[in-house]
Amino acid sequence: MLTKQLSDFLHGLHYEDLPEQAVDQAKMCVEDLVGVAAAGSARPQGEIWRGYFFSLPQRPESTAWDGRWNALLCEYAAALNAAYAHVIDMDDVHNASITHLGAVTIPAALAVGQKYHRSGKEVLTAIAAGYEAGARIGQAINPGSYHYWHTTGVVGSFSSAVAAGKLLGLDRQQLLNAVGSAGTQSAGLWQFIQDGAMSKTLHTANATLCGIRAAQLAALGFTAAQDILGGERGFLGAMTGQSHPELLVQDLGRAPYQIQTNSFKPYACCRHTHSANYCVELLKQERPIDPERIVRITDYTYQVAKDNVDAAAPATPYAFKFSVQYCIAAQFLYGALTEAQFSAEKTGAPALRRLMDKTTVAVDPALEAMYQADHNCWPHRLEVELEDGCVLVRQVEYPFGDFHNPFQWSDAHSKFLSLTQGLIPREQAEEMIRRFTRLEELEDVNLLFPAPIQSFE
């Protein structure tokens, strides 16, 4: 039974099993997500979530990552941070599973870790296990499920349940029950993109709540489907008619762990645009380009990218983040794709719209073959024709931030400082960075934050 095989492996995963690179990556994931969440908390959507959760009855157990460091009930803190982390589209991504694993794993791990005063090593192990679960399950359903199902939402309950279950000290059978309960709660549809609605953050918040609930119920003896993944009426069959069940356990326990094949986002937009965005960066490094002298841009890519980000006329502010035409044009005109480039003023600029109208997207069979051969490879090739007849060409398989073209610690620190500027005092942010880099040394994960929570045991 594949569900049990995967669950048993995750139950037996210990800190000592993780290679140094996996531990480093897990620490970088924590730093990245806390910074992204802090930035998301300051957006209008983040304020809605804060207003909702802080209106509920509280018990100070875990920290909200909004720079105020207030404490609230463990489950609420986890869900609030999961929502914050998915607001600005800069949270990490696992290419092969098309999943933002940090937003549905790390909030659960840190919140539960704080409530029960777990060590940094225990929390890092739980995070690695949660990423392993979510990545493998995501790969088993994609790309077939991706048209309808937001993978982060539907696999997030598994990632959260495994992370929480590890920190709750569930036994093998209890963890299997937690996985079963997580799977039956999985949800998250893409229809919200059509309206530019806020449901994406609801998916991460709900998945985190569902996962923690599943682990807590399992600890009390609550039973669940024993083969929720591969069963006749289970998760894989419900998500797609083209599942890959073998990927749930393929090379289980062999390096690299899934967290080592995770990527970080330098751009505040859909990851399917990032190789195209990086093409523009590289072209501009090679020679000065006047956007007004561009006659035509053709973006050649793979089918999943065309299906999800070929949006020539986005109609809502959020839709611009899923328009490769906009992202290419904005990178040419503004030289950056931070949250600031998705304001109404920036997206409505006449020069920007003219450049978007010159941009077309096409599937290239060779690039599609590359994607099919390796779902970690999300390639784009830009062909940019200028007024003088010159055609500039640049192809990128792995953009900056990809694990093949990775962030260094200095990049992670720069991103954290940039995202938290104005929200966290610089001295406090720098101290947090020092704590992130030595997270495995902390005896109590509460020490990670500026205002540690006292025990209420």
C-alpha positions in Angstrom: 0.0 0.0 0.0 1.7 3.2 -1.2 0.1 5.5 1.4 1.5 3.4 4.2 4.9 3.0 2.6 5.2 6.8 2.3 3.8 7.5 5.7 6.1 5.0 7.4 9.1 6.5 5.7 8.1 10.0 6.9 7.5 8.7 10.4 11.0 7.3 10.5 12.8 10.4 9.2 15.2 11.8 11.7 17.4 15.0 11.8 20.5 12.8 11.5 19.2 11.4 8.2 19.2 14.9 6.5 22.3 15.9 4.6 23.8 19.3 5.4 22.5 20.8 2.2 18.9 19.7 3.1 19.2 21.3 6.5 20.6 24.5 5.0 17.8 24.6 2.4 15.2 24.1 5.2 16.6 27.0 7.1 16.6 29.2 4.0 13.0 28.2 3.3 12.0 29.4 6.8 13.8 32.7 6.4 12.3 33.2 2.9 8.7 32.4 4.0 8.7 34.6 7.2 9.9 37.5 5.1 7.3 36.9 2.3 4.6 36.5 5.0 5.6 39.8 6.7 5.3 41.6 3.4 1.9 39.9 2.7 0.6 40.9 6.1 0.8 44.6 5.1 -1.3 44.2 2.0 -5.1 44.7 2.1 -5.7 41.0 1.8 -3.4 40.4 4.8 -5.3 42.9 6.9 -8.5 41.1 6.1 -7.0 37.8 7.4 -5.6 39.5 10.5 -9.0 41.1 11.3 -10.6 37.7 10.9 -8.3 35.6 13.1 -7.8 38.2 15.8 -11.6 38.6 16.2 -11.7 35.0 17.4 -11.2 33.8 21.0 -7.5 33.5 21.7 -4.9 31.8 23.7 -1.2 33.0 23.2 0.5 29.9 21.8 2.2 30.8 18.5 3.5 34.0 16.7 1.9 35.9 13.9 4.6 37.0 11.4 3.5 40.5 10.7 6.2 42.5 12.6 4.1 42.9 15.6 4.8 39.4 16.9 1.5 39.0 18.6 0.6 35.5 19.8 -2.6 33.7 19.2 -4.0 30.1 19.2 -1.6 27.7 17.5 -4.0 26.7 14.7 -5.0 30.3 14.1 -1.4 31.5 13.9 -0.5 28.7 11.5 -3.5 29.5 9.2 -2.9 33.3 9.4 0.8 32.9 8.5 -0.1 30.5 5.7 -2.4 33.1 4.3 0.1 36.0 4.7 2.7 33.9 2.9 0.7 33.5 -0.3 -0.5 37.1 -0.8 2.4 38.6 -2.9 3.4 35.5 -4.9 7.0 35.4 -3.8 6.9 32.2 -1.6 9.0 29.3 -2.7 8.0 26.7 -5.3 8.7 23.1 -6.0 8.9 22.8 -9.8 8.2 19.2 -10.4 5.1 19.1 -8.3 4.0 22.7 -9.2 3.5 23.4 -5.5 4.3 26.2 -3.0 5.3 23.9 -0.2 6.6 26.5 2.2 3.3 28.2 2.7 1.6 25.0 3.7 4.4 23.3 5.7 6.4 26.0 7.6 3.5 27.8 9.3 2.2 24.5 10.7 5.7 23.4 11.8 6.6 26.6 13.5 3.2 27.1 15.1 3.1 23.6 16.5 6.8 23.8 17.4 6.2 26.9 19.4 3.2 25.6 21.2 5.1 22.5 22.4 8.5 24.2 22.7 10.2 21.9 20.2 13.9 22.3 19.2 15.1 23.8 16.0 16.3 20.3 14.9 12.9 18.9 15.5 11.2 21.7 13.5 13.6 21.4 10.6 13.0 17.6 10.4 9.2 18.2 10.4 9.6 20.8 7.6 11.7 18.4 5.5 9.1 15.7 6.0 6.3 18.0 5.1 8.1 19.0 1.9 8.7 15.4 1.1 5.1 14.5 1.4 3.7 17.4 -0.5 6.2 17.2 -3.3 5.8 13.5 -3.9 2.0 13.7 -3.8 2.0 16.8 -6.1 4.2 15.0 -8.6 1.9 12.0 -8.6 -1.1 14.1 -9.7 0.6 16.6 -12.1 0.4 18.0 -14.7 -2.9 16.2 -15.2 -4.7 17.8 -12.3 -3.4 21.3 -12.7 -6.1 22.6 -15.0 -8.7 22.5 -12.2 -6.9 21.9 -9.0 -4.5 24.4 -7.2 -1.9 21.9 -6.2 -0.7 23.9 -3.2 -4.2 23.8 -1.8 -4.9 20.1 -2.4 -1.6 18.7 -1.2 -1.1 21.3 1.5 -3.2 19.4 4.0 -0.8 16.4 3.7 2.3 18.6 4.1 0.8 20.3 7.1 -0.4 17.1 8.7 2.9 15.4 8.4 4.8 18.4 9.8 2.4 18.7 12.7 2.3 14.9 13.2 6.1 14.7 13.5 6.1 17.5 16.2 3.2 15.9 18.1 5.2 12.7 18.3 2.5 10.5 16.5 3.3 6.8 16.2 3.3 5.1 12.8 -0.4 4.2 12.9 -1.4 7.7 14.1 0.6 9.4 11.4 -1.1 7.1 8.7 -4.4 8.2 10.2 -3.4 11.8 10.0 -2.5 11.4 6.3 -5.8 9.8 5.7 -7.8 12.6 7.4 -5.7 15.2 5.6 -6.5 13.7 2.2 -10.2 13.6 2.7 -10.2 17.4 3.4 -8.1 18.4 0.3 -9.5 21.2 -1.8 -8.6 24.2 -3.9 -10.0 25.1 -7.4 -8.4 27.6 -9.9 -11.7 29.3 -10.9 -10.8 32.3 -8.7 -8.3 33.4 -11.3 -11.1 34.3 -13.6 -12.3 36.9 -11.1 -9.0 38.0 -9.6 -10.5 36.8 -6.3 -8.6 36.2 -3.1 -9.2 32.4 -2.8 -5.5 31.5 -3.3 -4.7 32.5 0.3 -7.9 30.7 1.5 -6.4 27.5 0.1 -3.1 27.8 2.0 -4.9 28.8 5.3 -7.5 26.1 5.0 -4.9 23.4 4.1 -2.8 24.3 7.1 -5.8 24.2 9.4 -6.9 20.8 7.9 -3.5 19.3 8.3 -3.1 20.4 12.0 -6.6 19.2 12.7 -5.9 15.8 11.1 -2.7 15.4 13.2 -4.5 16.4 16.5 -7.4 14.1 15.8 -5.0 11.2 15.1 -3.2 11.8 18.4 -6.6 11.3 20.1 -7.2 8.0 18.3 -9.3 9.2 15.4 -9.1 6.8 12.4 -9.0 7.5 8.7 -8.7 5.8 5.3 -5.6 3.7 5.3 -5.0 4.1 1.6 -6.2 7.6 1.0 -3.7 8.2 -1.9 -4.0 5.0 -4.0 -7.3 3.6 -3.0 -10.1 2.9 -5.4 -12.0 6.0 -4.2 -8.9 7.9 -3.1 -7.0 11.0 -3.8 -5.1 10.2 -6.9 -8.1 9.0 -8.9 -10.2 11.9 -7.7 -7.6 14.5 -8.9 -6.8 13.2 -12.3 -7.1 10.3 -14.7 -3.4 10.6 -15.4 -1.8 10.0 -12.1 1.7 8.7 -11.4 1.4 6.6 -8.2 5.0 5.3 -8.6 6.3 8.7 -7.8 4.9 8.5 -4.3 7.7 6.2 -3.3 10.3 6.2 -6.1 13.8 6.5 -4.7 12.4 7.0 -1.2 15.1 7.9 1.2 17.8 8.4 -1.4 19.4 11.8 -1.9 18.4 14.4 -2.8 15.4 15.0 -0.5 12.6 16.9 -2.1 13.4 20.0 -0.1 16.8 20.1 -1.9 15.0 20.5 -5.3 13.0 23.5 -4.1 13.3 26.9 -5.7 13.0 30.5 -4.5 11.2 33.4 -6.3 12.9 36.7 -7.1 9.8 37.9 -9.0 6.4 38.6 -7.4 4.4 36.7 -10.1 3.6 33.2 -11.2 6.6 30.9 -11.4 5.6 29.9 -15.0 6.7 33.3 -16.1 10.1 33.4 -14.4 12.3 31.9 -17.2 10.9 34.5 -19.6 11.5 37.3 -17.0 15.1 36.1 -16.6 15.5 36.0 -20.4 14.7 39.8 -20.4 17.2 40.4 -17.6 20.0 38.6 -19.5 19.2 40.3 -22.8 19.3 43.7 -21.1 22.7 42.8 -19.6 24.1 42.1 -23.0 23.1 45.4 -24.6 20.9 48.4 -24.0 17.4 47.9 -25.4 14.9 50.7 -26.0 11.4 49.2 -25.5 9.9 51.7 -28.0 12.1 50.2 -30.7 10.8 46.7 -30.1 8.6 45.5 -33.1 7.7 42.0 -32.0 8.3 39.6 -29.0 7.7 35.9 -29.3 7.8 33.8 -26.2 8.3 30.1 -27.0 7.6 27.8 -24.1 6.0 24.6 -22.9 2.2 23.8 -22.9 1.6 24.1 -19.1 3.0 27.6 -19.2 0.9 28.6 -22.2 -2.2 27.2 -20.5 -1.6 29.2 -17.3 0.1 32.5 -18.2 -0.8 33.3 -21.8 -3.0 36.2 -20.9 -2.8 39.0 -23.4 -5.5 41.2 -21.8 -5.6 40.6 -18.0 -8.7 42.2 -16.5 -7.9 42.3 -12.8 -4.9 43.4 -10.8 -4.2 39.9 -9.7 -4.4 38.5 -13.2 -1.4 40.6 -14.3 0.7 38.2 -12.1 -0.5 35.4 -14.3 0.2 37.2 -17.6 3.6 36.5 -19.2 2.9 39.2 -21.7 2.7 41.7 -18.8 5.7 40.3 -17.0 7.9 40.5 -20.1 6.8 44.0 -20.9 7.2 45.2 -17.3 10.7 43.7 -17.0 11.7 45.6 -20.2 10.1 48.8 -19.1 10.6 48.8 -15.3 13.6 46.5 -14.8 12.0 44.7 -11.9 9.0 42.6 -10.9 8.4 43.4 -7.3 5.0 44.0 -5.8 5.3 47.6 -6.8 5.2 46.7 -10.5 1.7 45.3 -10.1 0.1 48.5 -9.0 -2.8 50.0 -11.1 -0.5 52.8 -12.2 2.2 50.5 -13.5 -0.1 48.0 -15.1 -2.1 50.7 -16.9 0.8 52.6 -18.4 0.2 53.1 -22.2 3.8 52.2 -23.1 3.4 49.0 -21.1 0.1 48.1 -22.9 1.7 48.8 -26.3 4.5 46.4 -25.6 2.1 43.7 -24.3 0.2 44.0 -27.7 3.5 43.1 -29.5 4.0 39.9 -27.5 2.7 36.5 -28.4 3.1 33.1 -26.8 3.7 29.8 -28.6 4.4 26.3 -27.6 7.7 25.1 -28.9 7.9 21.2 -29.4 11.5 21.1 -28.3 10.8 23.1 -25.1 7.7 20.9 -24.4 9.9 17.9 -24.8 12.3 19.3 -22.3 9.5 19.9 -19.8 8.1 16.4 -20.3 11.5 14.8 -19.8 12.1 16.8 -16.6 9.3 18.6 -14.8 11.9 20.6 -12.9 12.7 22.3 -16.2 10.3 25.2 -17.1 11.9 26.7 -20.2 11.2 29.8 -22.2 12.9 31.2 -25.3 12.4 34.9 -26.2 12.8 36.2 -29.7 12.8 40.0 -29.7 12.7 41.8 -33.1 13.9 45.4 -33.2 13.1 48.2 -35.7 16.5 47.8 -37.4 15.6 44.1 -38.2 17.9 42.7 -35.5 16.5 39.7 -33.7 17.7 39.1 -30.1 17.3 35.5 -28.8 17.7 34.2 -25.3 16.6 30.8 -23.8 16.4 30.0 -20.1 15.7 26.6 -18.7 16.4 27.4 -15.0 15.9 31.0 -13.9 17.6 32.6 -11.0 16.3 31.1 -7.8 15.9 27.7 -9.3 17.8 24.9 -7.4 19.9 24.6 -10.6 20.6 28.3 -10.4 20.2 28.8 -6.7 20.0 31.6 -4.2 23.0 31.9 -1.9 22.6 32.9 1.7 23.4 36.5 0.7 20.5 36.5 -1.8 18.2 35.1 0.9 19.2 37.8 3.4 18.8 40.5 0.8 15.3 39.4 -0.1 14.3 39.2 3.6 15.7 42.7 4.4 13.9 44.1 1.3 10.6 42.5 2.1 10.6 43.5 5.7 11.8 47.1 5.2 9.4 49.4 7.0 7.8 46.5 8.8 10.6 45.3 11.0 13.4 47.5 12.4 16.6 46.8 10.6 18.5 45.8 13.7 15.7 43.3 14.6 15.6 41.9 11.0 19.4 41.3 11.1 19.1 39.5 14.4 16.4 37.3 13.0 18.6 36.5 10.0 21.3 35.3 12.5 18.8 33.1 14.2 17.5 31.6 10.9 21.0 30.6 10.0 21.6 28.7 13.2 18.0 27.4 13.7 19.3 23.9 14.4 21.1 25.2 17.5 17.9 26.6 19.2 16.7 24.4 22.1 13.3 26.0 21.8 12.0 27.4 18.4 10.2 30.2 20.3 13.7 31.8 20.5 13.5 32.4 16.7 11.2 35.4 17.2 11.8 38.7 18.9 9.0 38.0 21.5 9.3 34.4 22.8 6.0 32.9 24.0 6.0 31.7 27.6 4.9 28.2 28.5 1.2 27.8 29.4 1.5 24.2 30.4 
